[in-house]
Amino acid sequence: MGIIGALSRWRHQRRLRSQARREIDRLFAGPPSLLTQARLSRHHRHRIHLLECDARDEGEIERLLLGIIRHPRSHPLAPRGDEVLELIEYFPREGRLKNIGGANLTRCKKSVDFLGRFHVERIASPPGETHDDDEDQR
């Protein structure tokens, strides 16, 4: 394939990502009722990340996998700021959003196989906090 094939693939991926970003812009410019399917609102646009894009042979976007990092309010008995990765599927042709799941990045210990594709490495615990798995590393 060589360098020309690599450049062609890169150009195709770039065009596809550009088209996907336009679809995301349309999603957030559209009716708010669609955004509420995934507990989103217009002000979340700057926090959405495009993780994966599936397209048909004609170049039409079929499915987008989006990620958003949320910072839920801490509980009064266990105050700490958690970061939660939430995955959302968007089907532009159907006009449908679907929450796939989430992972608490703050509490992740070892590498977590998230939906078989996304690996979330452990983020260090806040100072002074230990987990049962910490003893295994000593």
C-alpha positions as a Python dict, from the first residue, in 0.01 Angstrom:
ca = {
    (1, 'M'): (0, 0, 0),
    (2, 'G'): (278, 238, 85),
    (3, 'I'): (270, 604, 158),
    (4, 'I'): (-10, 687, -87),
    (5, 'G'): (-242, 436, 78),
    (6, 'A'): (-157, 570, 422),
    (7, 'L'): (-226, 928, 309),
    (8, 'S'): (-553, 820, 150),
    (9, 'R'): (-667, 649, 473),
    (10, 'W'): (-564, 953, 680),
    (11, 'R'): (-757, 1186, 447),
    (12, 'H'): (-1065, 963, 462),
    (13, 'Q'): (-1053, 949, 845),
    (14, 'R'): (-1006, 1325, 864),
    (15, 'R'): (-1306, 1383, 637),
    (16, 'L'): (-1513, 1139, 842),
    (17, 'R'): (-1422, 1308, 1172),
    (18, 'S'): (-1505, 1648, 1024),
    (19, 'Q'): (-1845, 1519, 916),
    (20, 'A'): (-1896, 1367, 1263),
    (21, 'R'): (-1821, 1701, 1430),
    (22, 'R'): (-2084, 1865, 1209),
    (23, 'E'): (-2334, 1597, 1318),
    (24, 'I'): (-2253, 1671, 1682),
    (25, 'D'): (-2304, 2044, 1618),
    (26, 'R'): (-2644, 1966, 1462),
    (27, 'L'): (-2733, 1751, 1762),
    (28, 'F'): (-2667, 2035, 2005),
    (29, 'A'): (-2837, 2293, 1782),
    (30, 'G'): (-3148, 2075, 1745),
    (31, 'P'): (-3441, 2025, 1979),
    (32, 'P'): (-3350, 1999, 2349),
    (33, 'S'): (-3584, 1701, 2388),
    (34, 'L'): (-3331, 1487, 2199),
    (35, 'L'): (-3050, 1590, 2433),
    (36, 'T'): (-3251, 1502, 2741),
    (37, 'Q'): (-3254, 1137, 2627),
    (38, 'A'): (-2893, 1121, 2750),
    (39, 'R'): (-2918, 1380, 3030),
    (40, 'L'): (-2742, 1641, 2819),
    (41, 'S'): (-2809, 2008, 2756),
    (42, 'R'): (-2668, 2264, 2516),
    (43, 'H'): (-2399, 2382, 2756),
    (44, 'H'): (-2241, 2032, 2752),
    (45, 'R'): (-2127, 2076, 2388),
    (46, 'H'): (-1775, 2184, 2478),
    (47, 'R'): (-1729, 1877, 2703),
    (48, 'I'): (-1831, 1612, 2448),
    (49, 'H'): (-1551, 1407, 2291),
    (50, 'L'): (-1583, 1203, 1974),
    (51, 'L'): (-1446, 855, 2049),
    (52, 'E'): (-1560, 649, 1754),
    (53, 'C'): (-1738, 697, 1426),
    (54, 'D'): (-1909, 436, 1208),
    (55, 'A'): (-2006, 524, 853),
    (56, 'R'): (-2169, 349, 559),
    (57, 'D'): (-1988, 295, 231),
    (58, 'E'): (-2152, 609, 90),
    (59, 'G'): (-1984, 813, 364),
    (60, 'E'): (-2303, 871, 563),
    (61, 'I'): (-2252, 865, 940),
    (62, 'E'): (-2438, 572, 1092),
    (63, 'R'): (-2328, 586, 1458),
    (64, 'L'): (-2117, 808, 1681),
    (65, 'L'): (-1971, 707, 2013),
    (66, 'L'): (-1937, 1010, 2238),
    (67, 'G'): (-1778, 1049, 2577),
    (68, 'I'): (-1832, 1310, 2845),
    (69, 'I'): (-1650, 1349, 3176),
    (70, 'R'): (-1893, 1440, 3449),
    (71, 'H'): (-1816, 1563, 3800),
    (72, 'P'): (-2110, 1455, 4014),
    (73, 'R'): (-2172, 1627, 4344),
    (74, 'S'): (-1996, 1460, 4630),
    (75, 'H'): (-2187, 1301, 4914),
    (76, 'P'): (-2171, 1493, 5246),
    (77, 'L'): (-2038, 1185, 5428),
    (78, 'A'): (-1768, 1110, 5173),
    (79, 'P'): (-1663, 1445, 5025),
    (80, 'R'): (-1436, 1406, 4728),
    (81, 'G'): (-1452, 1507, 4367),
    (82, 'D'): (-1507, 1207, 4144),
    (83, 'E'): (-1468, 1203, 3768),
    (84, 'V'): (-1710, 980, 3581),
    (85, 'L'): (-1668, 887, 3215),
    (86, 'E'): (-2007, 844, 3053),
    (87, 'L'): (-2040, 686, 2706),
    (88, 'I'): (-2324, 787, 2477),
    (89, 'E'): (-2418, 644, 2139),
    (90, 'Y'): (-2574, 879, 1884),
    (91, 'F'): (-2758, 750, 1579),
    (92, 'P'): (-2803, 1058, 1354),
    (93, 'R'): (-3030, 893, 1095),
    (94, 'E'): (-3270, 778, 1366),
    (95, 'G'): (-3230, 1091, 1578),
    (96, 'R'): (-3170, 879, 1887),
    (97, 'L'): (-2927, 895, 2180),
    (98, 'K'): (-2849, 603, 2408),
    (99, 'N'): (-2649, 598, 2732),
    (100, 'I'): (-2421, 296, 2722),
    (101, 'G'): (-2271, 321, 3067),
    (102, 'G'): (-2016, 491, 3282),
    (103, 'A'): (-1702, 431, 3481),
    (104, 'N'): (-1581, 616, 3787),
    (105, 'L'): (-1232, 721, 3682),
    (106, 'T'): (-1134, 834, 4030),
    (107, 'R'): (-1201, 495, 4184),
    (108, 'C'): (-1064, 281, 3902),
    (109, 'K'): (-783, 72, 4038),
    (110, 'K'): (-641, -145, 3767),
    (111, 'S'): (-697, -131, 3396),
    (112, 'V'): (-1070, -175, 3332),
    (113, 'D'): (-1188, -322, 3006),
    (114, 'F'): (-1475, -84, 2941),
    (115, 'L'): (-1714, -227, 2682),
    (116, 'G'): (-1433, -436, 2541),
    (117, 'R'): (-1274, -137, 2366),
    (118, 'F'): (-1186, 138, 2613),
    (119, 'H'): (-915, 96, 2871),
    (120, 'V'): (-926, 332, 3164),
    (121, 'E'): (-603, 337, 3361),
    (122, 'R'): (-608, 400, 3732),
    (123, 'I'): (-608, 758, 3846),
    (124, 'A'): (-425, 805, 4175),
    (125, 'S'): (-640, 818, 4486),
    (126, 'P'): (-655, 1140, 4683),
    (127, 'P'): (-375, 1172, 4942),
    (128, 'G'): (-431, 971, 5259),
    (129, 'E'): (-690, 744, 5100),
    (130, 'T'): (-616, 374, 5055),
    (131, 'H'): (-797, 89, 4892),
    (132, 'D'): (-781, -284, 4949),
    (133, 'D'): (-586, -327, 4623),
    (134, 'D'): (-310, -91, 4745),
    (135, 'E'): (-182, -364, 4976),
    (136, 'D'): (-121, -590, 4675),
    (137, 'Q'): (123, -338, 4528),
    (138, 'R'): (336, -309, 4844),
}
